[in-house]
Amino acid sequence: MTTDQKFADERLKLSPFHDRQAALNIRDSWSVWNGYKFAEYYYDAEYEYFCVRNTCGTYDICPMQKYLIQGDAAEAMLNRMVTRDITKLQENRVTYVCWCTNEGRMIDDGTIFKLGPKKFMLTCGSPSLAWLKKASFGFNAIEIEDITDTLAGLSFQGPTTFSVLKSMGLKGIEDLKPFQIGYFDFAGSELMISRTGFTGDLGYELWIQNKDALELWDTLYSVGENYGIQPYGESATNMARLEAGFIMPYMEFNEALKTVHYQHDQTPFELNLGWLVDFNKPLFNGRKALLLDKKNGPKYTLTKLDIEGNKPAEGSYIYGDEKCTLEIGYVTSAMWSPAVKANIAMAMIKTEYLKGEIWAEIYYEKELRQYDKVARCLIKEKPFWAPSRARMTPPENY
């Protein structure tokens, strides 16, 4: 390790799970997420991906931003900020949301947990405390607390996750439905579990105070040893979320508050998230601009593609003809999907061309030589991967 690398490591925050993760990260492959030292992969990204799809795996979400919003006006403030109507959200439930600038450009997406009548938790990928404080201006009796560094989070995903949690003796875990929150006693502390995740598969997210994080990890791995438990990093996460058709910041969209070039950010309608925008509720950030966007139609639409052949279309341009003379879009994410056995991608395509032919110009390397090919693309309306086990209650027990 160089002096610069050592200095950088010393300045990064360490997850409460870091000691256990470092012992398992045999490739010593680390990245950075919100100032935390964060695993890119542990051994091999594809191996970790297959663990998520066939057994179970843990993904550290401690670096995810977590905010506690409570008070008499907490619901009204959040409802004013996000595009979805959260007054319909029931207690101990979770919902997916996004929020926009007044110009209707998307700032970020995340999840809102309704923990009580006047108590909510917002989780998101990037720091949002400043925006939350701006959004709360004019609302009285609201407390906003950044709990990112005190509440540990562990995403636990895969078909055998339920079996592990049940074997841990968590009574009632079999009744937990998708997007529902449950509370369990663990070693004398409260363990909050939400049936949520970023893989499109059966899975849960486990939330506990930092001081109990290592004990939770050790118990989970002790019980999970017979169920194929493994840690997985960002690379495997990106593979699983693409199969599920989930968007990723800086791949499918740029955060509006950080974008320099005009309209290099996106609207919810461009990202195929129009179902998150509820015009029946009162005023919310970006409402006027989004009404216009819906009326006129978005310039681009994020589109799921099944591409012929087996060469991933990473970084490819999209054309409206086989000769590649009419450029109509660009690929945001692409991979050969082991689960679907298909060459899949998501692409931003000019909306006016969605009903015509779609072709991808793919560049690839084979034995140090560069090649290119033009492949036909078919639009897919549904997620590439959506197994029934992700919705079953109770899930299958192994």
matplotlib code that plots the C-alpha trace (Angstrom):
import matplotlib.pyplot as plt

x = [0.0, 1.4, 1.5, -1.2, -3.5, -2.9, -3.6, -6.8, -7.9, -7.4, -9.7, -12.5, -15.3, -15.6, -18.9, -19.8, -19.5, -16.1, -14.0, -15.9, -16.1, -12.3, -11.6, -13.7, -12.5, -9.7, -9.2, -8.9, -11.2, -12.7, -14.5, -16.0, -19.6, -20.5, -17.2, -17.3, -14.9, -17.1, -16.6, -16.6, -16.4, -15.0, -13.8, -15.5, -18.5, -20.2, -19.7, -21.3, -24.2, -24.9, -25.0, -27.7, -29.7, -29.3, -28.6, -28.3, -25.9, -25.3, -24.7, -23.6, -26.0, -24.5, -23.3, -26.8, -28.1, -30.8, -32.9, -35.4, -38.2, -40.8, -43.3, -46.9, -46.1, -43.7, -46.1, -47.3, -43.7, -42.6, -45.8, -44.9, -41.4, -41.9, -44.0, -45.9, -48.9, -47.5, -50.7, -51.8, -48.8, -49.8, -47.9, -45.0, -44.9, -42.3, -42.7, -40.5, -40.4, -38.5, -38.2, -37.6, -36.6, -39.2, -38.2, -39.3, -35.8, -35.1, -32.9, -32.8, -34.9, -35.2, -37.6, -39.8, -40.5, -43.6, -42.5, -45.4, -48.2, -45.8, -42.5, -40.8, -37.4, -36.1, -33.3, -31.4, -28.1, -26.7, -26.6, -30.0, -30.0, -29.7, -32.6, -34.7, -34.1, -35.1, -38.2, -39.2, -39.1, -42.5, -43.5, -43.5, -42.8, -40.6, -37.4, -34.9, -32.1, -29.3, -28.9, -26.6, -23.7, -25.7, -28.1, -26.4, -28.1, -27.5, -29.3, -29.9, -31.0, -31.7, -34.0, -32.7, -32.9, -36.3, -35.0, -32.0, -34.1, -36.6, -33.8, -32.6, -35.8, -37.4, -41.0, -43.5, -40.9, -43.1, -45.9, -43.8, -45.1, -43.2, -42.6, -43.7, -41.7, -41.4, -39.7, -37.9, -36.0, -32.3, -29.9, -32.0, -32.1, -34.7, -34.0, -36.1, -36.5, -38.1, -39.0, -37.2, -34.1, -32.4, -32.1, -35.7, -35.5, -36.7, -34.9, -34.9, -33.1, -31.9, -31.6, -30.0, -28.0, -24.2, -23.3, -25.2, -24.1, -21.2, -23.3, -26.0, -23.5, -22.0, -25.4, -26.5, -23.4, -23.4, -27.0, -26.6, -23.6, -25.9, -27.8, -24.9, -24.5, -21.8, -21.1, -21.5, -20.4, -21.3, -20.5, -22.9, -25.5, -25.3, -25.9, -28.9, -30.6, -30.3, -32.0, -34.8, -35.0, -34.1, -32.4, -28.9, -27.7, -24.9, -25.9, -29.6, -29.9, -27.9, -28.9, -30.3, -28.5, -25.1, -25.7, -23.7, -25.0, -28.5, -31.0, -28.3, -30.5, -33.8, -37.5, -39.5, -41.4, -38.1, -37.1, -40.4, -41.4, -44.6, -46.4, -44.6, -46.1, -49.6, -51.3, -54.4, -52.6, -51.9, -48.9, -45.5, -42.1, -42.0, -45.7, -46.2, -43.2, -44.2, -47.7, -46.2, -43.8, -46.7, -48.8, -46.0, -44.4, -40.8, -38.0, -36.4, -37.8, -35.8, -36.4, -35.6, -34.1, -33.5, -30.6, -29.8, -26.5, -24.4, -22.1, -23.1, -24.0, -22.1, -21.7, -23.4, -25.3, -28.9, -30.0, -33.3, -31.9, -29.5, -27.1, -26.7, -27.5, -30.3, -29.0, -31.9, -30.4, -27.7, -27.3, -27.1, -26.5, -26.0, -24.9, -25.3, -27.8, -27.0, -30.5, -32.5, -30.0, -30.4, -28.4, -30.1, -29.8, -31.5, -31.3, -32.4, -34.3, -35.9, -39.6, -40.7, -38.7, -39.9, -42.4, -39.9, -36.9, -34.2, -30.5, -27.5, -23.9, -21.8, -18.0, -16.2, -12.8, -11.7, -8.1, -6.8, -8.6, -11.4, -14.6, -18.0, -21.5, -25.0, -27.7, -31.4, -33.2, -36.6, -38.4, -39.3, -42.2, -41.7, -38.6, -36.1, -36.1, -39.2, -39.4, -42.7, -40.7, -40.1, -43.8, -44.7, -45.9, -44.7, -41.7, -40.6, -38.6, -35.5]
y = [0.0, 3.4, 6.3, 8.1, 5.0, 4.7, 8.4, 8.1, 5.0, 6.9, 9.7, 7.4, 6.4, 2.7, 0.9, -0.9, -4.1, -3.2, -5.6, -8.6, -7.4, -6.7, -10.3, -11.6, -9.1, -11.3, -9.1, -6.0, -4.3, -1.1, 1.9, 5.0, 5.8, 9.0, 9.0, 5.4, 2.7, 0.4, -3.0, -3.0, -6.8, -9.4, -12.3, -12.2, -10.1, -12.9, -15.4, -12.9, -12.3, -16.0, -16.2, -13.5, -15.4, -18.9, -18.6, -15.4, -12.5, -9.4, -5.9, -3.1, -0.1, 1.8, 4.6, 5.1, 8.4, 8.0, 10.9, 10.8, 13.3, 13.7, 16.2, 17.4, 18.6, 15.9, 14.2, 17.5, 18.6, 15.3, 15.3, 18.8, 17.6, 14.3, 13.7, 10.7, 11.1, 9.7, 10.6, 7.2, 5.4, 3.3, 2.9, 0.4, 0.5, 1.6, 3.3, 4.3, 8.1, 10.7, 14.5, 17.3, 20.9, 23.4, 22.8, 19.2, 17.8, 14.8, 15.5, 11.9, 8.9, 6.9, 5.3, 6.6, 4.5, 5.4, 4.5, 6.2, 8.7, 11.6, 9.8, 9.0, 7.8, 8.8, 6.8, 7.9, 7.5, 11.0, 13.5, 15.4, 17.2, 20.7, 20.0, 18.6, 21.7, 23.9, 21.8, 22.2, 26.0, 27.4, 24.2, 24.4, 21.6, 19.5, 17.8, 16.5, 14.3, 12.7, 9.2, 7.9, 7.3, 5.8, 3.4, 0.4, -1.1, -4.4, -5.5, -9.3, -10.7, -14.0, -17.0, -18.5, -15.2, -16.0, -19.4, -17.8, -15.2, -17.8, -20.0, -17.1, -17.3, -14.1, -14.8, -13.4, -12.9, -15.2, -12.7, -9.8, -8.7, -6.8, -3.1, -3.9, -3.1, -5.5, -5.1, -7.9, -8.4, -9.2, -9.6, -7.2, -4.5, -3.6, -5.0, -3.3, -5.4, -4.1, -6.4, -4.3, -4.4, -3.5, -6.9, -7.6, -10.9, -12.1, -10.0, -7.8, -4.8, -5.1, -1.9, -1.8, 0.6, 0.6, -0.9, -4.1, -4.4, -6.9, -9.2, -9.1, -9.9, -12.8, -14.3, -13.9, -15.6, -18.4, -19.3, -18.6, -20.9, -23.8, -21.5, -20.3, -16.8, -14.6, -10.9, -9.1, -5.7, -2.9, -4.8, -7.7, -5.2, -3.4, -6.7, -7.6, -4.2, -4.0, -7.4, -6.0, -2.8, -0.5, 2.8, 3.8, 7.4, 8.4, 5.6, 6.2, 9.7, 12.6, 14.3, 17.7, 19.7, 18.4, 18.7, 21.3, 21.1, 22.2, 19.2, 16.6, 15.7, 13.9, 14.2, 11.3, 10.9, 10.5, 7.8, 5.9, 6.9, 8.7, 6.4, 8.1, 11.5, 12.1, 15.2, 14.6, 15.7, 19.4, 21.4, 19.7, 20.6, 20.7, 20.1, 22.8, 21.7, 18.1, 18.8, 20.3, 17.4, 15.0, 17.0, 17.4, 14.1, 13.6, 14.1, 10.9, 7.7, 5.2, 1.9, -1.7, -3.6, -7.2, -7.2, -10.0, -11.8, -12.0, -9.0, -6.4, -3.0, -1.0, 2.6, 2.0, 4.4, 3.5, 4.0, 3.9, 2.0, -0.9, 1.3, 3.6, 6.8, 7.9, 8.3, 8.1, 7.4, 5.9, 2.9, 3.7, 0.1, -3.2, -6.8, -10.4, -11.7, -15.1, -15.4, -14.3, -15.8, -12.7, -9.7, -6.9, -3.1, 0.1, 3.0, 6.6, 6.8, 9.7, 9.1, 9.8, 6.8, 4.2, 2.6, 2.2, -0.1, 0.0, -1.0, -0.9, -0.4, -2.5, -2.4, -5.3, -6.8, -10.4, -11.5, -8.0, -7.1, -4.6, -5.4, -3.9, -5.2, -3.8, -5.7, -5.5, -4.5, -5.4, -3.3, -5.0, -3.6, -5.7, -6.2, -8.7, -10.6, -10.7, -14.1, -15.0, -15.8, -12.0, -11.6, -14.8, -14.4, -16.5, -17.2, -20.7, -22.2, -24.3]
z = [0.0, -1.0, 1.4, -0.5, -0.3, 3.4, 4.0, 2.0, 4.0, 7.2, 6.1, 5.1, 7.5, 8.4, 8.5, 11.8, 9.8, 8.4, 10.5, 9.3, 5.7, 5.6, 6.6, 3.8, 1.1, -0.1, -3.3, -1.1, -3.6, -2.1, -3.4, -1.7, -1.1, 0.8, 2.6, 3.7, 2.6, 0.6, -1.1, -4.9, -4.7, -2.3, -4.4, -7.8, -8.9, -10.9, -8.0, -5.6, -8.1, -8.3, -4.5, -4.5, -7.1, -5.7, -2.0, 0.0, 0.4, 2.5, 1.1, 3.4, 3.2, 6.1, 3.7, 2.5, 3.8, 6.5, 7.9, 10.7, 10.1, 12.8, 14.2, 13.6, 10.1, 9.0, 6.7, 5.1, 4.5, 2.9, 0.8, -0.4, -1.3, -3.1, -6.2, -4.7, -2.3, 1.0, 2.9, 1.6, 3.2, 6.2, 9.4, 9.3, 5.5, 3.0, -0.4, -3.2, -4.0, -6.0, -5.6, -8.1, -8.6, -9.5, -13.1, -12.7, -12.9, -10.6, -7.6, -6.2, -5.5, -2.3, 0.2, 2.9, 6.0, 8.0, 11.5, 13.3, 12.8, 12.9, 12.4, 9.1, 7.8, 4.4, 2.8, -0.3, -2.1, -1.8, 1.1, 1.2, 4.5, 3.0, 0.6, 3.5, 5.5, 2.5, 2.0, 5.7, 5.5, 6.6, 8.4, 12.1, 14.6, 12.5, 13.6, 11.0, 12.2, 10.2, 11.5, 8.8, 11.1, 14.0, 12.4, 10.7, 7.6, 6.0, 2.8, 2.9, -0.4, -2.1, -2.0, 1.3, 3.3, 4.8, 6.0, 7.7, 9.5, 10.6, 11.9, 13.9, 15.9, 14.6, 15.4, 12.8, 10.1, 7.9, 8.0, 6.7, 3.3, 0.6, 1.6, 5.2, 8.4, 11.4, 14.8, 16.5, 19.7, 19.1, 22.0, 24.1, 21.3, 18.7, 15.2, 12.5, 9.3, 6.1, 3.3, 0.7, -1.4, -4.7, -6.4, -7.6, -5.6, -2.2, 0.3, 3.4, 4.9, 8.5, 10.6, 14.0, 16.2, 15.5, 18.9, 18.0, 14.4, 14.7, 16.9, 14.2, 11.6, 13.5, 14.3, 10.7, 9.3, 11.9, 11.1, 7.4, 7.0, 6.0, 3.6, 1.4, 2.9, 1.3, 1.2, -2.1, -3.3, -5.6, -8.9, -8.1, -6.9, -10.3, -12.1, -10.0, -10.1, -13.9, -14.3, -12.0, -14.2, -11.3, -12.1, -10.7, -10.2, -12.6, -14.9, -15.7, -14.3, -13.1, -9.9, -10.9, -8.2, -9.4, -13.1, -15.0, -18.6, -19.5, -19.5, -18.9, -15.9, -16.2, -15.3, -13.8, -17.1, -19.0, -16.5, -16.9, -13.4, -14.3, -11.9, -9.1, -9.9, -8.4, -9.8, -7.6, -4.5, -3.5, -4.6, -4.7, -6.0, -9.8, -10.2, -12.9, -14.9, -14.7, -15.9, -19.0, -19.4, -19.2, -21.7, -24.3, -23.7, -22.6, -25.2, -24.1, -22.5, -20.5, -22.3, -21.4, -24.4, -25.3, -27.7, -30.2, -29.7, -26.6, -26.8, -24.0, -25.5, -22.9, -23.9, -27.2, -29.4, -30.4, -34.0, -35.8, -38.8, -39.4, -41.3, -38.3, -40.0, -37.6, -34.1, -31.6, -28.2, -26.0, -23.7, -19.9, -18.6, -20.3, -19.5, -20.5, -17.9, -16.5, -14.9, -17.9, -20.5, -22.6, -23.7, -21.8, -21.5, -20.5, -22.9, -23.2, -26.5, -28.2, -27.5, -31.1, -32.4, -29.9, -32.3, -35.1, -35.5, -32.9, -33.4, -31.2, -32.5, -30.2, -29.9, -28.2, -27.9, -28.7, -28.2, -28.1, -31.4, -31.6, -33.4, -33.9, -34.8, -35.3, -33.3, -33.4, -30.2, -28.9, -26.3, -23.0, -21.0, -17.8, -15.6, -17.0, -13.7, -11.4, -9.7, -7.9, -4.7, -4.3, -3.7, -1.8, 1.8, 3.6, 1.3, 0.6, 3.5, 2.7]

ax = plt.figure().add_subplot(projection="3d")
ax.plot(x, y, z, "-o")
ax.set_aspect("equal")
plt.show()
